[in-house]
Amino acid sequence: MTDAINKCSANETAACCCVDVGTVVDNTDCTASWSGLFADRHAAEAMLKHLSERARQVESEPCDIRPQLENEAEGVRLNIDFIFACQAESLIFQLGLR
């Protein structure tokens, strides 16, 4: 007989194979990345402002916001990396965008 509990990792409970939050949120990935294509630079900059304001609502320490605007044939691509002080803030920010 194969025991399903044996397939769980050491950080999971035997009751339900639930993962300890510390296993998932270990503060190694504090960056949230976002990308979008816009018709023009003005629209891309408006989205940058909007997302930056949302990041400021989540941060406990200043979030490092690194935008890149690139011209493409279809318009302007906005790529942004939001580097938060901790992974929990990054997750909260990302969940707030859904």
C-alpha positions in Angstrom: 0.0 0.0 0.0 1.4 3.4 -1.0 0.8 6.2 1.5 -0.2 9.5 -0.2 1.2 11.4 2.7 4.7 10.1 1.9 4.5 12.1 -1.3 4.3 15.4 0.7 7.5 17.3 1.3 8.9 17.9 4.8 7.2 21.3 5.0 3.7 19.9 4.4 1.4 18.6 7.1 0.3 15.0 7.1 -3.4 16.0 7.5 -3.9 17.6 4.1 -0.6 18.1 2.3 -0.9 21.8 3.0 2.3 23.8 2.4 3.7 26.0 5.2 3.5 29.7 4.1 7.2 30.1 4.8 7.9 27.6 2.0 6.1 29.7 -0.6 6.8 33.2 0.7 10.5 33.0 1.6 11.5 36.6 0.6 13.6 35.5 -2.4 11.4 37.1 -5.1 10.4 40.6 -4.2 10.0 41.7 -7.8 6.6 42.1 -9.6 6.9 42.6 -13.4 4.3 44.0 -15.7 4.1 44.6 -19.4 1.6 46.2 -21.8 1.3 47.6 -25.3 -0.2 51.0 -25.8 -1.3 53.0 -28.9 1.0 55.9 -27.9 3.5 57.2 -25.3 0.9 59.3 -23.4 -1.2 56.2 -22.7 1.8 54.2 -21.6 2.9 57.0 -19.2 -0.6 57.2 -17.8 -0.5 53.5 -17.0 2.9 53.9 -15.5 1.6 56.6 -13.2 -1.5 54.5 -12.2 0.6 51.4 -11.4 3.2 53.4 -9.5 0.4 54.8 -7.3 -0.9 51.3 -6.7 2.6 50.2 -5.7 3.0 53.1 -3.3 -0.2 52.0 -1.6 1.3 48.6 -0.8 4.9 49.5 0.0 6.3 49.6 3.6 9.6 51.0 2.3 10.0 52.8 -1.0 9.4 50.5 -3.9 12.1 50.6 -6.6 10.1 51.2 -9.8 12.0 50.5 -13.0 10.0 51.4 -16.2 11.1 50.9 -19.8 9.3 52.4 -22.7 10.0 50.8 -26.1 8.7 51.9 -29.5 7.2 49.0 -31.5 5.5 48.8 -34.8 2.1 48.5 -33.1 2.7 51.2 -30.5 4.7 51.7 -27.3 5.5 48.8 -25.0 5.7 49.5 -21.3 7.7 47.1 -19.2 8.0 47.7 -15.5 9.7 46.0 -12.6 8.4 46.8 -9.2 11.0 45.8 -6.5 9.4 45.7 -3.1 11.0 45.5 0.3 9.5 42.0 0.9 7.8 39.3 -1.1 4.5 39.7 0.7 4.2 43.2 -0.7 5.0 42.0 -4.2 2.2 39.3 -3.9 -0.3 41.8 -2.5 0.5 44.2 -5.4 0.1 41.5 -8.0 -3.2 40.2 -6.5 -4.5 43.7 -6.4 -4.0 44.0 -10.2 -6.3 41.0 -10.9 
